[in-house]
Amino acid sequence: MKVAEKDTKPTEKSPKPVTKNGGIEKKKKKEDFEVRIPRIIVRNLNFKVNEDQLKKAFEKINATINNTSIVKRG
């Protein structure tokens, strides 16, 4: 009994990204990326905590807080 051999031609690892208009998308260079600002979510705070107290707590670890959003439930 003879076993058929598989075709061993190299295949592409992944298809090239195609844009909406059918062209091929080029890889982005490092300088094309946007700078992301890290975000920290702090949960289980006391309802009496205000923005100043939160900033003061993060100053202990030399972290600067530019934008705070305290959600009040109730």
PyMOL Python script that loads the backbone (N, CA, C, O; Angstrom):
from pymol import cmd

cmd.read_pdbstr("""\
ATOM      1  N   MET A   1       0.834  -1.171   0.000  1.00  0.00           N
ATOM      2  CA  MET A   1       0.000   0.000   0.000  1.00  0.00           C
ATOM      3  C   MET A   1       0.883   1.238   0.000  1.00  0.00           C
ATOM      4  O   MET A   1       1.816   1.344   0.796  1.00  0.00           O
ATOM      5  N   LYS A   2       0.594   2.148  -0.869  1.00  0.00           N
ATOM      6  CA  LYS A   2       1.397   3.347  -1.016  1.00  0.00           C
ATOM      7  C   LYS A   2       0.671   4.537  -0.374  1.00  0.00           C
ATOM      8  O   LYS A   2      -0.522   4.738  -0.600  1.00  0.00           O
ATOM      9  N   VAL A   3       1.403   5.326   0.428  1.00  0.00           N
ATOM     10  CA  VAL A   3       0.827   6.501   1.084  1.00  0.00           C
ATOM     11  C   VAL A   3       1.194   7.737   0.279  1.00  0.00           C
ATOM     12  O   VAL A   3       2.353   7.928  -0.092  1.00  0.00           O
ATOM     13  N   ALA A   4       0.208   8.568   0.013  1.00  0.00           N
ATOM     14  CA  ALA A   4       0.461   9.795  -0.744  1.00  0.00           C
ATOM     15  C   ALA A   4       1.214  10.789   0.126  1.00  0.00           C
ATOM     16  O   ALA A   4       0.873  10.998   1.290  1.00  0.00           O
ATOM     17  N   GLU A   5       2.236  11.396  -0.452  1.00  0.00           N
ATOM     18  CA  GLU A   5       3.013  12.380   0.291  1.00  0.00           C
ATOM     19  C   GLU A   5       2.319  13.731   0.238  1.00  0.00           C
ATOM     20  O   GLU A   5       1.693  14.091  -0.759  1.00  0.00           O
ATOM     21  N   LYS A   6       2.443  14.464   1.325  1.00  0.00           N
ATOM     22  CA  LYS A   6       1.853  15.801   1.388  1.00  0.00           C
ATOM     23  C   LYS A   6       2.732  16.786   0.644  1.00  0.00           C
ATOM     24  O   LYS A   6       3.951  16.630   0.578  1.00  0.00           O
ATOM     25  N   ASP A   7       2.103  17.786   0.093  1.00  0.00           N
ATOM     26  CA  ASP A   7       2.829  18.854  -0.585  1.00  0.00           C
ATOM     27  C   ASP A   7       3.552  19.679   0.478  1.00  0.00           C
ATOM     28  O   ASP A   7       2.904  20.186   1.394  1.00  0.00           O
ATOM     29  N   THR A   8       4.851  19.824   0.386  1.00  0.00           N
ATOM     30  CA  THR A   8       5.636  20.509   1.413  1.00  0.00           C
ATOM     31  C   THR A   8       6.082  21.896   0.976  1.00  0.00           C
ATOM     32  O   THR A   8       7.165  22.342   1.354  1.00  0.00           O
ATOM     33  N   LYS A   9       5.269  22.580   0.190  1.00  0.00           N
ATOM     34  CA  LYS A   9       5.624  23.938  -0.223  1.00  0.00           C
ATOM     35  C   LYS A   9       5.455  24.890   0.956  1.00  0.00           C
ATOM     36  O   LYS A   9       4.496  24.772   1.718  1.00  0.00           O
ATOM     37  N   PRO A  10       6.380  25.829   1.105  1.00  0.00           N
ATOM     38  CA  PRO A  10       6.232  26.784   2.207  1.00  0.00           C
ATOM     39  C   PRO A  10       5.020  27.687   1.966  1.00  0.00           C
ATOM     40  O   PRO A  10       4.781  28.140   0.847  1.00  0.00           O
ATOM     41  N   THR A  11       4.273  27.936   3.022  1.00  0.00           N
ATOM     42  CA  THR A  11       3.105  28.814   2.929  1.00  0.00           C
ATOM     43  C   THR A  11       3.382  30.090   3.705  1.00  0.00           C
ATOM     44  O   THR A  11       4.271  30.134   4.556  1.00  0.00           O
ATOM     45  N   GLU A  12       2.617  31.118   3.404  1.00  0.00           N
ATOM     46  CA  GLU A  12       2.777  32.375   4.139  1.00  0.00           C
ATOM     47  C   GLU A  12       2.306  32.171   5.566  1.00  0.00           C
ATOM     48  O   GLU A  12       1.312  31.485   5.804  1.00  0.00           O
ATOM     49  N   LYS A  13       3.016  32.765   6.516  1.00  0.00           N
ATOM     50  CA  LYS A  13       2.660  32.612   7.924  1.00  0.00           C
ATOM     51  C   LYS A  13       1.353  33.320   8.246  1.00  0.00           C
ATOM     52  O   LYS A  13       0.497  32.756   8.928  1.00  0.00           O
ATOM     53  N   SER A  14       1.189  34.534   7.770  1.00  0.00           N
ATOM     54  CA  SER A  14      -0.044  35.265   8.007  1.00  0.00           C
ATOM     55  C   SER A  14      -0.329  36.145   6.804  1.00  0.00           C
ATOM     56  O   SER A  14       0.596  36.665   6.179  1.00  0.00           O
ATOM     57  N   PRO A  15      -1.591  36.313   6.478  1.00  0.00           N
ATOM     58  CA  PRO A  15      -1.914  37.150   5.323  1.00  0.00           C
ATOM     59  C   PRO A  15      -1.617  38.615   5.615  1.00  0.00           C
ATOM     60  O   PRO A  15      -1.677  39.058   6.763  1.00  0.00           O
ATOM     61  N   LYS A  16      -1.301  39.352   4.571  1.00  0.00           N
ATOM     62  CA  LYS A  16      -1.022  40.772   4.746  1.00  0.00           C
ATOM     63  C   LYS A  16      -2.328  41.506   5.010  1.00  0.00           C
ATOM     64  O   LYS A  16      -3.344  41.199   4.386  1.00  0.00           O
ATOM     65  N   PRO A  17      -2.319  42.479   5.932  1.00  0.00           N
ATOM     66  CA  PRO A  17      -3.543  43.225   6.222  1.00  0.00           C
ATOM     67  C   PRO A  17      -4.004  44.007   4.995  1.00  0.00           C
ATOM     68  O   PRO A  17      -3.201  44.645   4.314  1.00  0.00           O
ATOM     69  N   VAL A  18      -5.286  43.951   4.728  1.00  0.00           N
ATOM     70  CA  VAL A  18      -5.849  44.644   3.574  1.00  0.00           C
ATOM     71  C   VAL A  18      -6.737  45.772   4.073  1.00  0.00           C
ATOM     72  O   VAL A  18      -7.536  45.584   4.991  1.00  0.00           O
ATOM     73  N   THR A  19      -6.596  46.944   3.466  1.00  0.00           N
ATOM     74  CA  THR A  19      -7.412  48.089   3.858  1.00  0.00           C
ATOM     75  C   THR A  19      -8.768  48.019   3.183  1.00  0.00           C
ATOM     76  O   THR A  19      -9.019  47.131   2.367  1.00  0.00           O
ATOM     77  N   LYS A  20      -9.646  48.959   3.524  1.00  0.00           N
ATOM     78  CA  LYS A  20     -11.002  48.979   2.976  1.00  0.00           C
ATOM     79  C   LYS A  20     -11.005  49.150   1.461  1.00  0.00           C
ATOM     80  O   LYS A  20     -11.861  48.589   0.778  1.00  0.00           O
ATOM     81  N   ASN A  21     -10.064  49.914   0.934  1.00  0.00           N
ATOM     82  CA  ASN A  21     -10.050  50.156  -0.505  1.00  0.00           C
ATOM     83  C   ASN A  21      -9.297  49.065  -1.270  1.00  0.00           C
ATOM     84  O   ASN A  21      -9.115  49.182  -2.482  1.00  0.00           O
ATOM     85  N   GLY A  22      -8.862  48.024  -0.592  1.00  0.00           N
ATOM     86  CA  GLY A  22      -8.225  46.900  -1.259  1.00  0.00           C
ATOM     87  C   GLY A  22      -6.713  46.968  -1.299  1.00  0.00           C
ATOM     88  O   GLY A  22      -6.079  46.007  -1.734  1.00  0.00           O
ATOM     89  N   GLY A  23      -6.108  48.062  -0.862  1.00  0.00           N
ATOM     90  CA  GLY A  23      -4.653  48.182  -0.842  1.00  0.00           C
ATOM     91  C   GLY A  23      -4.060  47.427   0.334  1.00  0.00           C
ATOM     92  O   GLY A  23      -4.783  46.994   1.232  1.00  0.00           O
ATOM     93  N   ILE A  24      -2.764  47.272   0.326  1.00  0.00           N
ATOM     94  CA  ILE A  24      -2.078  46.576   1.415  1.00  0.00           C
ATOM     95  C   ILE A  24      -1.614  47.608   2.430  1.00  0.00           C
ATOM     96  O   ILE A  24      -0.998  48.614   2.076  1.00  0.00           O
ATOM     97  N   GLU A  25      -1.917  47.347   3.694  1.00  0.00           N
ATOM     98  CA  GLU A  25      -1.565  48.262   4.772  1.00  0.00           C
ATOM     99  C   GLU A  25      -0.102  48.070   5.149  1.00  0.00           C
ATOM    100  O   GLU A  25       0.359  46.941   5.313  1.00  0.00           O
ATOM    101  N   LYS A  26       0.618  49.163   5.285  1.00  0.00           N
ATOM    102  CA  LYS A  26       2.026  49.094   5.676  1.00  0.00           C
ATOM    103  C   LYS A  26       2.126  49.048   7.192  1.00  0.00           C
ATOM    104  O   LYS A  26       1.237  49.519   7.901  1.00  0.00           O
ATOM    105  N   LYS A  27       3.229  48.470   7.683  1.00  0.00           N
ATOM    106  CA  LYS A  27       3.464  48.456   9.119  1.00  0.00           C
ATOM    107  C   LYS A  27       3.764  49.865   9.592  1.00  0.00           C
ATOM    108  O   LYS A  27       4.403  50.650   8.891  1.00  0.00           O
ATOM    109  N   LYS A  28       3.289  50.177  10.807  1.00  0.00           N
ATOM    110  CA  LYS A  28       3.520  51.507  11.358  1.00  0.00           C
ATOM    111  C   LYS A  28       4.909  51.580  11.968  1.00  0.00           C
ATOM    112  O   LYS A  28       5.408  50.609  12.538  1.00  0.00           O
ATOM    113  N   LYS A  29       5.516  52.734  11.840  1.00  0.00           N
ATOM    114  CA  LYS A  29       6.811  52.956  12.464  1.00  0.00           C
ATOM    115  C   LYS A  29       6.588  53.327  13.922  1.00  0.00           C
ATOM    116  O   LYS A  29       5.478  53.691  14.313  1.00  0.00           O
ATOM    117  N   LYS A  30       7.640  53.236  14.722  1.00  0.00           N
ATOM    118  CA  LYS A  30       7.526  53.545  16.138  1.00  0.00           C
ATOM    119  C   LYS A  30       7.040  54.967  16.380  1.00  0.00           C
ATOM    120  O   LYS A  30       6.253  55.203  17.297  1.00  0.00           O
ATOM    121  N   GLU A  31       7.494  55.911  15.577  1.00  0.00           N
ATOM    122  CA  GLU A  31       7.098  57.295  15.814  1.00  0.00           C
ATOM    123  C   GLU A  31       5.658  57.578  15.388  1.00  0.00           C
ATOM    124  O   GLU A  31       5.143  58.659  15.673  1.00  0.00           O
ATOM    125  N   ASP A  32       4.997  56.637  14.713  1.00  0.00           N
ATOM    126  CA  ASP A  32       3.607  56.814  14.311  1.00  0.00           C
ATOM    127  C   ASP A  32       2.623  56.462  15.429  1.00  0.00           C
ATOM    128  O   ASP A  32       1.443  56.796  15.329  1.00  0.00           O
ATOM    129  N   PHE A  33       3.080  55.802  16.479  1.00  0.00           N
ATOM    130  CA  PHE A  33       2.187  55.382  17.546  1.00  0.00           C
ATOM    131  C   PHE A  33       1.848  56.545  18.470  1.00  0.00           C
ATOM    132  O   PHE A  33       2.663  57.439  18.699  1.00  0.00           O
ATOM    133  N   GLU A  34       0.624  56.509  18.996  1.00  0.00           N
ATOM    134  CA  GLU A  34       0.192  57.520  19.949  1.00  0.00           C
ATOM    135  C   GLU A  34       0.741  57.175  21.327  1.00  0.00           C
ATOM    136  O   GLU A  34       0.951  56.008  21.654  1.00  0.00           O
ATOM    137  N   VAL A  35       0.966  58.204  22.119  1.00  0.00           N
ATOM    138  CA  VAL A  35       1.425  58.001  23.486  1.00  0.00           C
ATOM    139  C   VAL A  35       0.191  57.780  24.350  1.00  0.00           C
ATOM    140  O   VAL A  35      -0.722  58.605  24.368  1.00  0.00           O
ATOM    141  N   ARG A  36       0.173  56.682  25.053  1.00  0.00           N
ATOM    142  CA  ARG A  36      -0.957  56.390  25.927  1.00  0.00           C
ATOM    143  C   ARG A  36      -0.632  56.818  27.348  1.00  0.00           C
ATOM    144  O   ARG A  36       0.470  56.589  27.847  1.00  0.00           O
ATOM    145  N   ILE A  37      -1.596  57.434  27.980  1.00  0.00           N
ATOM    146  CA  ILE A  37      -1.439  57.844  29.368  1.00  0.00           C
ATOM    147  C   ILE A  37      -1.962  56.702  30.239  1.00  0.00           C
ATOM    148  O   ILE A  37      -3.096  56.256  30.063  1.00  0.00           O
ATOM    149  N   PRO A  38      -1.142  56.229  31.173  1.00  0.00           N
ATOM    150  CA  PRO A  38      -1.592  55.127  32.023  1.00  0.00           C
ATOM    151  C   PRO A  38      -2.786  55.539  32.882  1.00  0.00           C
ATOM    152  O   PRO A  38      -2.906  56.694  33.291  1.00  0.00           O
ATOM    153  N   ARG A  39      -3.657  54.582  33.143  1.00  0.00           N
ATOM    154  CA  ARG A  39      -4.853  54.849  33.936  1.00  0.00           C
ATOM    155  C   ARG A  39      -4.911  53.857  35.084  1.00  0.00           C
ATOM    156  O   ARG A  39      -4.672  52.662  34.904  1.00  0.00           O
ATOM    157  N   ILE A  40      -5.229  54.363  36.257  1.00  0.00           N
ATOM    158  CA  ILE A  40      -5.353  53.525  37.446  1.00  0.00           C
ATOM    159  C   ILE A  40      -6.778  53.659  37.965  1.00  0.00           C
ATOM    160  O   ILE A  40      -7.300  54.766  38.090  1.00  0.00           O
ATOM    161  N   ILE A  41      -7.394  52.539  38.262  1.00  0.00           N
ATOM    162  CA  ILE A  41      -8.734  52.535  38.838  1.00  0.00           C
ATOM    163  C   ILE A  41      -8.607  52.060  40.277  1.00  0.00           C
ATOM    164  O   ILE A  41      -8.095  50.971  40.538  1.00  0.00           O
ATOM    165  N   VAL A  42      -9.074  52.880  41.206  1.00  0.00           N
ATOM    166  CA  VAL A  42      -9.015  52.552  42.632  1.00  0.00           C
ATOM    167  C   VAL A  42     -10.441  52.289  43.094  1.00  0.00           C
ATOM    168  O   VAL A  42     -11.322  53.133  42.934  1.00  0.00           O
ATOM    169  N   ARG A  43     -10.654  51.130  43.658  1.00  0.00           N
ATOM    170  CA  ARG A  43     -12.000  50.753  44.100  1.00  0.00           C
ATOM    171  C   ARG A  43     -12.053  50.612  45.614  1.00  0.00           C
ATOM    172  O   ARG A  43     -11.028  50.642  46.295  1.00  0.00           O
ATOM    173  N   ASN A  44     -13.244  50.462  46.113  1.00  0.00           N
ATOM    174  CA  ASN A  44     -13.520  50.237  47.536  1.00  0.00           C
ATOM    175  C   ASN A  44     -13.043  51.386  48.410  1.00  0.00           C
ATOM    176  O   ASN A  44     -12.543  51.173  49.515  1.00  0.00           O
ATOM    177  N   LEU A  45     -13.201  52.605  47.907  1.00  0.00           N
ATOM    178  CA  LEU A  45     -12.880  53.779  48.711  1.00  0.00           C
ATOM    179  C   LEU A  45     -14.064  54.113  49.608  1.00  0.00           C
ATOM    180  O   LEU A  45     -15.212  53.803  49.291  1.00  0.00           O
ATOM    181  N   ASN A  46     -13.765  54.744  50.720  1.00  0.00           N
ATOM    182  CA  ASN A  46     -14.814  55.251  51.587  1.00  0.00           C
ATOM    183  C   ASN A  46     -15.554  56.361  50.844  1.00  0.00           C
ATOM    184  O   ASN A  46     -14.940  57.105  50.079  1.00  0.00           O
ATOM    185  N   PHE A  47     -16.846  56.479  51.055  1.00  0.00           N
ATOM    186  CA  PHE A  47     -17.631  57.497  50.367  1.00  0.00           C
ATOM    187  C   PHE A  47     -17.242  58.913  50.781  1.00  0.00           C
ATOM    188  O   PHE A  47     -17.589  59.873  50.094  1.00  0.00           O
ATOM    189  N   LYS A  48     -16.531  59.052  51.889  1.00  0.00           N
ATOM    190  CA  LYS A  48     -16.125  60.376  52.368  1.00  0.00           C
ATOM    191  C   LYS A  48     -14.811  60.852  51.749  1.00  0.00           C
ATOM    192  O   LYS A  48     -14.411  61.993  51.981  1.00  0.00           O
ATOM    193  N   VAL A  49     -14.136  60.018  50.975  1.00  0.00           N
ATOM    194  CA  VAL A  49     -12.860  60.386  50.355  1.00  0.00           C
ATOM    195  C   VAL A  49     -13.115  61.412  49.262  1.00  0.00           C
ATOM    196  O   VAL A  49     -14.010  61.249  48.432  1.00  0.00           O
ATOM    197  N   ASN A  50     -12.306  62.480  49.277  1.00  0.00           N
ATOM    198  CA  ASN A  50     -12.438  63.496  48.225  1.00  0.00           C
ATOM    199  C   ASN A  50     -11.171  63.509  47.365  1.00  0.00           C
ATOM    200  O   ASN A  50     -10.228  62.756  47.608  1.00  0.00           O
ATOM    201  N   GLU A  51     -11.176  64.369  46.371  1.00  0.00           N
ATOM    202  CA  GLU A  51     -10.078  64.428  45.402  1.00  0.00           C
ATOM    203  C   GLU A  51      -8.748  64.801  46.062  1.00  0.00           C
ATOM    204  O   GLU A  51      -7.712  64.224  45.730  1.00  0.00           O
ATOM    205  N   ASP A  52      -8.767  65.750  46.983  1.00  0.00           N
ATOM    206  CA  ASP A  52      -7.529  66.177  47.652  1.00  0.00           C
ATOM    207  C   ASP A  52      -6.912  65.043  48.472  1.00  0.00           C
ATOM    208  O   ASP A  52      -5.693  64.872  48.469  1.00  0.00           O
ATOM    209  N   GLN A  53      -7.731  64.279  49.161  1.00  0.00           N
ATOM    210  CA  GLN A  53      -7.223  63.160  49.953  1.00  0.00           C
ATOM    211  C   GLN A  53      -6.615  62.080  49.052  1.00  0.00           C
ATOM    212  O   GLN A  53      -5.610  61.459  49.398  1.00  0.00           O
ATOM    213  N   LEU A  54      -7.231  61.875  47.918  1.00  0.00           N
ATOM    214  CA  LEU A  54      -6.721  60.878  46.981  1.00  0.00           C
ATOM    215  C   LEU A  54      -5.370  61.305  46.410  1.00  0.00           C
ATOM    216  O   LEU A  54      -4.452  60.491  46.310  1.00  0.00           O
ATOM    217  N   LYS A  55      -5.248  62.576  46.038  1.00  0.00           N
ATOM    218  CA  LYS A  55      -3.973  63.090  45.521  1.00  0.00           C
ATOM    219  C   LYS A  55      -2.884  63.007  46.582  1.00  0.00           C
ATOM    220  O   LYS A  55      -1.742  62.660  46.281  1.00  0.00           O
ATOM    221  N   LYS A  56      -3.235  63.323  47.816  1.00  0.00           N
ATOM    222  CA  LYS A  56      -2.266  63.287  48.913  1.00  0.00           C
ATOM    223  C   LYS A  56      -1.755  61.857  49.144  1.00  0.00           C
ATOM    224  O   LYS A  56      -0.575  61.657  49.433  1.00  0.00           O
ATOM    225  N   ALA A  57      -2.627  60.886  49.018  1.00  0.00           N
ATOM    226  CA  ALA A  57      -2.232  59.485  49.202  1.00  0.00           C
ATOM    227  C   ALA A  57      -1.265  59.039  48.108  1.00  0.00           C
ATOM    228  O   ALA A  57      -0.336  58.280  48.383  1.00  0.00           O
ATOM    229  N   PHE A  58      -1.467  59.499  46.874  1.00  0.00           N
ATOM    230  CA  PHE A  58      -0.586  59.104  45.779  1.00  0.00           C
ATOM    231  C   PHE A  58       0.715  59.901  45.766  1.00  0.00           C
ATOM    232  O   PHE A  58       1.681  59.470  45.137  1.00  0.00           O
ATOM    233  N   GLU A  59       0.771  61.037  46.434  1.00  0.00           N
ATOM    234  CA  GLU A  59       2.021  61.798  46.532  1.00  0.00           C
ATOM    235  C   GLU A  59       3.075  61.028  47.322  1.00  0.00           C
ATOM    236  O   GLU A  59       4.271  61.237  47.123  1.00  0.00           O
ATOM    237  N   LYS A  60       2.648  60.156  48.200  1.00  0.00           N
ATOM    238  CA  LYS A  60       3.584  59.366  49.006  1.00  0.00           C
ATOM    239  C   LYS A  60       4.457  58.466  48.138  1.00  0.00           C
ATOM    240  O   LYS A  60       5.575  58.128  48.529  1.00  0.00           O
ATOM    241  N   ILE A  61       3.966  58.079  46.978  1.00  0.00           N
ATOM    242  CA  ILE A  61       4.747  57.223  46.078  1.00  0.00           C
ATOM    243  C   ILE A  61       5.239  58.002  44.859  1.00  0.00           C
ATOM    244  O   ILE A  61       5.607  57.411  43.844  1.00  0.00           O
ATOM    245  N   ASN A  62       5.243  59.321  44.965  1.00  0.00           N
ATOM    246  CA  ASN A  62       5.714  60.226  43.904  1.00  0.00           C
ATOM    247  C   ASN A  62       4.938  60.059  42.597  1.00  0.00           C
ATOM    248  O   ASN A  62       5.516  60.129  41.513  1.00  0.00           O
ATOM    249  N   ALA A  63       3.638  59.840  42.707  1.00  0.00           N
ATOM    250  CA  ALA A  63       2.781  59.732  41.522  1.00  0.00           C
ATOM    251  C   ALA A  63       1.993  61.026  41.374  1.00  0.00           C
ATOM    252  O   ALA A  63       1.402  61.519  42.336  1.00  0.00           O
ATOM    253  N   THR A  64       1.989  61.565  40.176  1.00  0.00           N
ATOM    254  CA  THR A  64       1.247  62.785  39.905  1.00  0.00           C
ATOM    255  C   THR A  64      -0.099  62.414  39.305  1.00  0.00           C
ATOM    256  O   THR A  64      -0.172  61.650  38.342  1.00  0.00           O
ATOM    257  N   ILE A  65      -1.153  62.955  39.874  1.00  0.00           N
ATOM    258  CA  ILE A  65      -2.494  62.691  39.367  1.00  0.00           C
ATOM    259  C   ILE A  65      -2.987  63.938  38.661  1.00  0.00           C
ATOM    260  O   ILE A  65      -3.092  65.008  39.260  1.00  0.00           O
ATOM    261  N   ASN A  66      -3.292  63.786  37.364  1.00  0.00           N
ATOM    262  CA  ASN A  66      -3.761  64.921  36.577  1.00  0.00           C
ATOM    263  C   ASN A  66      -5.271  64.966  36.458  1.00  0.00           C
ATOM    264  O   ASN A  66      -5.851  66.046  36.353  1.00  0.00           O
ATOM    265  N   ASN A  67      -5.908  63.826  36.472  1.00  0.00           N
ATOM    266  CA  ASN A  67      -7.341  63.781  36.251  1.00  0.00           C
ATOM    267  C   ASN A  67      -7.946  62.755  37.191  1.00  0.00           C
ATOM    268  O   ASN A  67      -7.543  61.592  37.192  1.00  0.00           O
ATOM    269  N   THR A  68      -8.907  63.180  37.986  1.00  0.00           N
ATOM    270  CA  THR A  68      -9.586  62.241  38.867  1.00  0.00           C
ATOM    271  C   THR A  68     -11.069  62.266  38.566  1.00  0.00           C
ATOM    272  O   THR A  68     -11.626  63.289  38.168  1.00  0.00           O
ATOM    273  N   SER A  69     -11.683  61.144  38.759  1.00  0.00           N
ATOM    274  CA  SER A  69     -13.121  61.030  38.568  1.00  0.00           C
ATOM    275  C   SER A  69     -13.648  60.132  39.672  1.00  0.00           C
ATOM    276  O   SER A  69     -13.482  58.913  39.623  1.00  0.00           O
ATOM    277  N   ILE A  70     -14.278  60.731  40.660  1.00  0.00           N
ATOM    278  CA  ILE A  70     -14.822  59.966  41.773  1.00  0.00           C
ATOM    279  C   ILE A  70     -16.311  59.783  41.514  1.00  0.00           C
ATOM    280  O   ILE A  70     -17.062  60.754  41.430  1.00  0.00           O
ATOM    281  N   VAL A  71     -16.723  58.537  41.389  1.00  0.00           N
ATOM    282  CA  VAL A  71     -18.122  58.223  41.115  1.00  0.00           C
ATOM    283  C   VAL A  71     -18.845  58.078  42.441  1.00  0.00           C
ATOM    284  O   VAL A  71     -18.442  57.294  43.300  1.00  0.00           O
ATOM    285  N   LYS A  72     -19.905  58.836  42.596  1.00  0.00           N
ATOM    286  CA  LYS A  72     -20.689  58.757  43.831  1.00  0.00           C
ATOM    287  C   LYS A  72     -21.941  57.952  43.558  1.00  0.00           C
ATOM    288  O   LYS A  72     -22.694  58.235  42.626  1.00  0.00           O
ATOM    289  N   ARG A  73     -22.147  56.955  44.379  1.00  0.00           N
ATOM    290  CA  ARG A  73     -23.349  56.130  44.261  1.00  0.00           C
ATOM    291  C   ARG A  73     -24.261  56.445  45.433  1.00  0.00           C
ATOM    292  O   ARG A  73     -23.808  56.848  46.505  1.00  0.00           O
ATOM    293  N   GLY A  74     -25.512  56.260  45.217  1.00  0.00           N
ATOM    294  CA  GLY A  74     -26.374  56.486  46.361  1.00  0.00           C
ATOM    295  C   GLY A  74     -27.723  56.757  46.013  1.00  0.00           C
ATOM    296  O   GLY A  74     -28.557  56.967  46.893  1.00  0.00           O
TER     297      GLY A  74
END
""", "prot")
cmd.dss("prot")
cmd.show_as("cartoon", "prot")
cmd.util.cbc("prot")
cmd.orient("prot")
